[in-house]
C-alpha cells in the first residue's frame, strides 16, 4: 500500500514556491491515486504533468503498481479547503446549510472557521409600493454548511 503521508509530502515538494495548493489526496482500493490541486491562477496540463513526474520519480511502479490521476478541482465541486474559499472571494457562491437552507451570494470574507456572503434580501421600505432589494452580509460557520460551491451564471 502506498504511504499517503509520503505521497502528500512529495506533492508539497513539487508545488513548493508556487501558489498551488492541495485540495485532496485519495488512495482508493487497487492503488488508484487521485490528486486534486487548485490555485488562484489557472492549473494547466504542464503543471499536472510536473507533479505526476515528481510522484512517479518517488514511487517506483516496479515495486508497487498504481494508477495515478493528477488534476484540478472541478469548477462545480464543493469547496474542501480554505484556499478554495480565498480563491473565490468576490465570486458568487451557492451555500447549502446543514439545516436545509439554500443561499446564493457573493463571497466577501473568509476566516479560520467562518465566511461571509452578501445575500440579496427584499425589504419593504415604509411608504414604498414595492419592496427593494438590499444586499446584506451573512456570516456562516464552515462546520454548519453541507456544501459551498462556485455558482456558474449564464446571464
C-alpha positions as CSV (number, residue, x, y, z in Angstrom):
1,X,0.0,0.0,0.0
2,X,1.3,3.5,-0.9
3,X,2.1,5.7,2.1
4,X,-0.3,8.7,2.0
5,X,2.0,10.9,4.1
6,X,4.9,10.3,1.8
7,X,2.7,10.9,-1.2
8,X,1.4,14.2,0.3
9,X,5.0,15.3,1.2
10,X,6.1,14.5,-2.4
11,X,3.2,16.7,-3.8
12,X,4.1,19.5,-1.4
13,X,7.7,19.4,-2.6
14,X,6.5,19.6,-6.2
15,X,4.3,22.6,-5.6
16,X,6.7,24.4,-3.3
17,X,7.2,28.1,-4.2
18,X,4.1,28.2,-6.3
19,X,0.5,29.4,-5.5
20,X,-0.8,25.9,-6.0
21,X,-2.4,24.1,-3.0
22,X,-3.6,20.6,-2.4
23,X,-7.3,20.1,-2.3
24,X,-7.5,16.3,-1.8
25,X,-5.3,13.2,-2.0
26,X,-7.1,9.9,-2.2
27,X,-5.7,6.4,-2.4
28,X,-8.5,4.1,-3.5
29,X,-8.5,0.3,-3.4
30,X,-6.2,-1.2,-6.0
31,X,-3.8,1.8,-5.5
32,X,-5.8,4.2,-7.6
33,X,-4.4,7.5,-6.6
34,X,-6.4,10.7,-7.2
35,X,-4.7,14.1,-6.5
36,X,-6.8,17.3,-6.7
37,X,-4.9,20.6,-6.7
38,X,-6.0,24.2,-7.2
39,X,-4.6,27.7,-7.5
40,X,-5.8,31.3,-7.6
41,X,-4.4,31.2,-11.2
42,X,-5.3,28.5,-13.8
43,X,-4.0,25.0,-13.5
44,X,-2.6,23.8,-16.8
45,X,-1.7,20.4,-18.2
46,X,2.0,21.1,-17.8
47,X,1.6,21.7,-14.0
48,X,-0.3,18.4,-13.6
49,X,2.4,16.7,-15.7
50,X,5.2,18.1,-13.5
51,X,3.5,16.8,-10.3
52,X,2.9,13.5,-12.0
53,X,6.6,13.1,-12.9
54,X,7.6,14.0,-9.3
55,X,5.3,11.4,-7.9
56,X,6.5,8.8,-10.4
57,X,10.1,9.5,-9.5
58,X,9.4,8.9,-5.8
59,X,7.1,5.9,-6.1
60,X,8.6,3.1,-8.3
61,X,5.9,1.3,-10.4
62,X,8.0,-1.9,-10.4
63,X,7.9,-2.1,-6.6
64,X,4.2,-1.2,-6.3
65,X,1.8,-0.9,-9.2
66,X,-0.5,2.1,-9.0
67,X,-2.9,4.2,-11.2
68,X,-2.3,7.9,-11.0
69,X,-4.6,10.9,-11.8
70,X,-3.5,14.4,-11.1
71,X,-5.9,17.2,-11.9
72,X,-7.5,20.5,-10.8
73,X,-10.5,20.5,-8.5
74,X,-13.7,20.7,-10.5
75,X,-15.3,24.0,-11.1
76,X,-18.7,22.8,-9.8
77,X,-17.3,20.7,-6.9
78,X,-17.9,21.8,-3.3
79,X,-15.1,23.6,-1.6
80,X,-12.9,21.3,0.6
81,X,-10.1,23.6,1.8
82,X,-9.7,27.2,2.9
83,X,-7.6,28.0,-0.2
84,X,-10.7,27.4,-2.4
85,X,-12.7,29.9,-0.3
86,X,-9.9,32.5,-0.6
87,X,-9.7,32.0,-4.3
88,X,-13.4,32.7,-4.7
89,X,-13.6,35.9,-2.8
90,X,-15.6,38.3,-4.9
91,X,-17.3,35.5,-6.8
92,X,-20.9,34.3,-6.5
93,X,-21.3,31.1,-4.5
94,X,-24.1,28.7,-3.6
95,X,-24.4,27.6,0.0
96,X,-26.4,24.6,1.4
97,X,-26.6,24.8,5.2
98,X,-26.9,21.8,7.5
99,X,-30.5,22.9,8.4
100,X,-31.5,22.8,4.7
101,X,-31.4,26.4,3.7
102,X,-30.0,27.2,0.2
103,X,-28.5,30.6,-0.3
104,X,-26.7,32.4,-3.1
105,X,-24.5,35.4,-2.7
106,X,-21.1,37.0,-3.2
107,X,-18.3,35.6,-1.0
108,X,-16.8,38.7,0.7
109,X,-14.6,37.4,3.5
110,X,-13.1,34.2,4.9
111,X,-11.9,33.5,8.4
112,X,-10.4,30.4,10.0
113,X,-13.8,28.7,10.6
114,X,-16.3,31.0,9.0
115,X,-17.1,33.0,5.9
116,X,-19.3,35.9,4.9
117,X,-21.5,36.2,1.8
118,X,-23.6,39.2,0.6
119,X,-27.1,38.0,0.2
120,X,-29.9,39.8,-1.7
121,X,-32.9,40.3,0.5
122,X,-36.3,42.0,-0.2
123,X,-37.0,44.9,2.2
124,X,-40.3,46.8,2.2
125,X,-39.5,50.5,2.9
126,X,-42.2,52.5,4.6
127,X,-44.3,54.3,2.0
128,X,-42.8,52.4,-0.9
129,X,-45.2,50.5,-3.2
130,X,-42.8,47.6,-3.9
131,X,-40.0,46.0,-1.8
132,X,-36.5,46.9,-2.8
133,X,-33.6,44.5,-2.9
134,X,-30.8,45.2,-0.4
135,X,-27.5,43.3,-0.1
136,X,-26.9,42.1,3.5
137,X,-23.9,40.3,4.8
138,X,-24.4,36.9,6.4
139,X,-21.7,35.2,8.3
140,X,-21.8,31.4,8.4
141,X,-19.6,28.8,10.2
142,X,-18.0,26.4,7.7
143,X,-19.0,23.5,10.0
144,X,-22.7,24.5,9.7
145,X,-22.7,24.0,5.9
146,X,-23.2,20.9,3.8
147,X,-21.6,22.4,0.8
148,X,-20.3,25.7,-0.6
149,X,-19.5,25.9,-4.3
150,X,-18.8,28.4,-7.1
151,X,-22.1,29.5,-8.8
152,X,-21.9,29.5,-12.6
153,X,-24.2,32.1,-14.1
154,X,-25.0,32.3,-17.8
155,X,-26.5,35.8,-17.7
